[in-house]
Amino acid sequence: MRKLVYLVASTLDGFIAGPDGTDPTGPGGFWPIPQDYLEHLIAEYPEALPVQAREALGISGPGAHFDCVVEGRKSYEIGLAAGIPDAFPHLRHIVFSRTLTEAPAPAVELVADDPITTIRALKAQGGKDIWLVGGAQLAGALYREIDRIVLKLAPLTIGSGVPIFSAGAEFDPRAWALTDRTVIPSGAMFLTYDR
Ligand SMILES: NC(=O)c1ccc[n+]([C@@H]2O[C@H](COP(=O)([O-])OP(=O)(O)OC[C@H]3O[C@@H](n4cnc5c(N)ncnc54)[C@H](OP(=O)(O)O)[C@@H]3O)[C@@H](O)[C@H]2O)c1
């Protein structure tokens, strides 16, 4: 069965970005991307790299795990602000928004409907897994639909910021099975948890 996979980078204290909601991995950002981290991503999740990185690295072809990516409007707009209206042209690209009326790139699908209904329909269609980019608000809305979490856990704490799930997500404890793990020399861990 096709899974919804929340593949997300987190600090040790459970944040996916700083309080201002900007991209912390960009130039001057506080979140370093070591070479071995990048190499692991290239080897395992080449489809999770944005188009400009894939082109620079000579990566092409379909995804190893995913053929579809879903993200919230605020996460999408980070790429948009950097001049990249479709960071993942190699995947079906869905952006959830109730305020955007026109997709900035022809292949980007805007969805204003309930994300749960949309994800259930995508799962029923079959195919490779669906990558949930985030952010916290969309992940909170889809909390119950997530089948796998792949945490890219950085050896970093920041004290406060955007959490893995938005503070508005409902309280609903769930147990997860650790099904894969990789520790890389620079100190990050890639942890796969399945429902
Ligand atoms: N570390 C990582 O791997 C990672 C990954 C992704 C994002 N991030 C970070 O996460 C932050 C953004 O996260 P965020 O939580 O602020 O925002 P977000 O989840 O990316 O986007 C929120 C927006 O998505 C739309 N949305 C959310 N729930 C919806 C629903 N139920 N139905 C329809 N539309 C819905 C709404 O758009 P409208 O307002 O247009 O309706 C909402 O304002 C950024 O700082 C980004 O850098 C980090």
The ligand as an SDF file (V2000), in Angstrom:
LIG
                    3D

 48 52  0  0  0  0  0  0  0  0999 V2000
   13.0960   20.8510    8.2870 N   0  0  0  0  0  0  0  0  0  0  0  0
   12.3650   20.4670    7.2470 C   0  0  0  0  0  0  0  0  0  0  0  0
   12.5730   19.3700    6.6790 O   0  0  0  0  0  0  0  0  0  0  0  0
   11.2360   21.3470    6.7860 C   0  0  0  0  0  0  0  0  0  0  0  0
   10.3510   20.8880    5.8100 C   0  0  0  0  0  0  0  0  0  0  0  0
    9.3020   21.6990    5.4200 C   0  0  0  0  0  0  0  0  0  0  0  0
    9.1360   22.9420    5.9820 C   0  0  0  0  0  0  0  0  0  0  0  0
   10.0000   23.3670    6.9300 N   0  0  0  0  0  0  0  0  0  0  0  0
    9.8040   24.6680    7.5780 C   0  0  0  0  0  0  0  0  0  0  0  0
    8.4640   24.7480    8.0400 O   0  0  0  0  0  0  0  0  0  0  0  0
    8.0630   26.1130    8.0310 C   0  0  0  0  0  0  0  0  0  0  0  0
    6.6950   26.2060    7.3920 C   0  0  0  0  0  0  0  0  0  0  0  0
    5.7910   25.4200    8.1470 O   0  0  0  0  0  0  0  0  0  0  0  0
    4.3910   26.0030    8.6360 P   0  0  0  0  0  0  0  0  0  0  0  0
    3.8250   25.0400    9.5870 O   0  0  0  0  0  0  0  0  0  0  0  0
    4.5760   27.4160    9.0580 O   0  0  0  0  0  0  0  0  0  0  0  0
    3.5350   26.0700    7.2880 O   0  0  0  0  0  0  0  0  0  0  0  0
    3.1370   24.9330    6.1960 P   0  0  0  0  0  0  0  0  0  0  0  0
    2.5100   23.7650    6.8490 O   0  0  0  0  0  0  0  0  0  0  0  0
    4.2520   24.7270    5.2570 O   0  0  0  0  0  0  0  0  0  0  0  0
    2.0270   25.7580    5.3830 O   0  0  0  0  0  0  0  0  0  0  0  0
    0.8800   26.2000    6.0400 C   0  0  0  0  0  0  0  0  0  0  0  0
   -0.1510   26.5520    4.9940 C   0  0  0  0  0  0  0  0  0  0  0  0
   -0.5590   25.3730    4.2980 O   0  0  0  0  0  0  0  0  0  0  0  0
   -1.9370   25.4340    4.0200 C   0  0  0  0  0  0  0  0  0  0  0  0
   -2.6250   24.4360    4.8360 N   0  0  0  0  0  0  0  0  0  0  0  0
   -2.2490   23.9130    6.0200 C   0  0  0  0  0  0  0  0  0  0  0  0
   -3.1990   23.0940    6.5060 N   0  0  0  0  0  0  0  0  0  0  0  0
   -4.1790   23.1030    5.5870 C   0  0  0  0  0  0  0  0  0  0  0  0
   -5.4340   22.4680    5.4980 C   0  0  0  0  0  0  0  0  0  0  0  0
   -5.8790   21.6730    6.4850 N   0  0  0  0  0  0  0  0  0  0  0  0
   -6.1890   22.6750    4.4040 N   0  0  0  0  0  0  0  0  0  0  0  0
   -5.7460   23.4840    3.4190 C   0  0  0  0  0  0  0  0  0  0  0  0
   -4.5790   24.1420    3.4480 N   0  0  0  0  0  0  0  0  0  0  0  0
   -3.8120   23.9430    4.5190 C   0  0  0  0  0  0  0  0  0  0  0  0
   -2.3980   26.8200    4.4630 C   0  0  0  0  0  0  0  0  0  0  0  0
   -2.2040   27.6870    3.3620 O   0  0  0  0  0  0  0  0  0  0  0  0
   -3.1590   28.9850    3.1520 P   0  0  0  0  0  0  0  0  0  0  0  0
   -2.8680   29.9110    4.2890 O   0  0  0  0  0  0  0  0  0  0  0  0
   -2.7620   29.4920    1.8180 O   0  0  0  0  0  0  0  0  0  0  0  0
   -4.5740   28.4460    3.2000 O   0  0  0  0  0  0  0  0  0  0  0  0
   -1.4250   27.1340    5.5850 C   0  0  0  0  0  0  0  0  0  0  0  0
   -1.3000   28.5090    5.8640 O   0  0  0  0  0  0  0  0  0  0  0  0
    9.1430   26.8820    7.3030 C   0  0  0  0  0  0  0  0  0  0  0  0
    9.9380   27.5360    8.2630 O   0  0  0  0  0  0  0  0  0  0  0  0
    9.9670   25.8080    6.6290 C   0  0  0  0  0  0  0  0  0  0  0  0
   11.3360   26.1860    6.5200 O   0  0  0  0  0  0  0  0  0  0  0  0
   11.0470   22.6040    7.3380 C   0  0  0  0  0  0  0  0  0  0  0  0
  1  2  1  0
  2  3  2  0
  2  4  1  0
  4  5  1  0
  4 48  2  0
  5  6  2  0
  6  7  1  0
  7  8  2  0
  8  9  1  0
  8 48  1  0
  9 10  1  0
  9 46  1  0
 10 11  1  0
 11 12  1  0
 11 44  1  0
 12 13  1  0
 13 14  1  0
 14 15  2  0
 14 16  1  0
 14 17  1  0
 17 18  1  0
 18 19  2  0
 18 20  1  0
 18 21  1  0
 21 22  1  0
 22 23  1  0
 23 24  1  0
 23 42  1  0
 24 25  1  0
 25 26  1  0
 25 36  1  0
 26 27  1  0
 26 35  1  0
 27 28  2  0
 28 29  1  0
 29 30  1  0
 29 35  2  0
 30 31  1  0
 30 32  2  0
 32 33  1  0
 33 34  2  0
 34 35  1  0
 36 37  1  0
 36 42  1  0
 37 38  1  0
 38 39  2  0
 38 40  1  0
 38 41  1  0
 42 43  1  0
 44 45  1  0
 44 46  1  0
 46 47  1  0
M  CHG  2   8   1  16  -1
M  END
$$$$
